[in-house]
């Protein structure tokens, strides 16, 4: 097995021959299609994992938002949807895997020889495989899957609720205080909104009216609020109810 060169057929590795060249090409490239589907699934999984990490990091540090069309100091999206430290290794592994698959299963054209060992015009088309290339494909593919699974075991830095790409969950975390104008253009952080005391000299009747209004909004019922904001925030407490 180790003496066979990758991509080089032998009489023992030819396993299918026929006149339908298109069928042979489809058969030889079926692993390429399978790996392409697997690549897109892994790419999507890794993208969602990084999305959760970047969203979660807003609870530990103040950053500018990452958007498709940045304004001011906003950050632009990644060109390959992933940070380069993840995207480039993923693309490199994909290139290597596609090359190994092309060396593992391939189409060969076998020419016939006459009694004097000269090539004739007769030939047949067949499929062949390389055991060495198949073994390397399994080893590198298993290593890549192991790294991906290992990344999934990494813990997030904060207890911020996961939102992934759910628009409703992201929207629920984007209700800054009314006085925090143009927060999207500033460095923001997620956390518990700090309540500022209200100073009022209105009559007792007006104060009762405000109290009733606050109760309807849940501000006087023991509920606090967490949001992205450019203002100061506190770390959420497990002993406090939030809405």
Secondary structure, 3 states (H helix, E strand, C coil): CCCCCCCCCCCCCEEEEECCHHHHHHHHHHHHHHHHHHHHHHHHHHHHHHHHHHHHHCCCCCECCEECCCCCCCEECCCCCCCHHHHHHHHHHHHHHHHHHHHHEEEEEEEEECCCCCEEEEEEEEEEECHHHHHHHHHHHHHHHHHHHHHHCCCCCCCCCCCCCCHHHHHHCCCCCCCCCCHHHCCEEEEEECCCCCCCCCCHHHHHHHHHHHHHHCCCCCEECEEEECCCEECCCCCCEEC
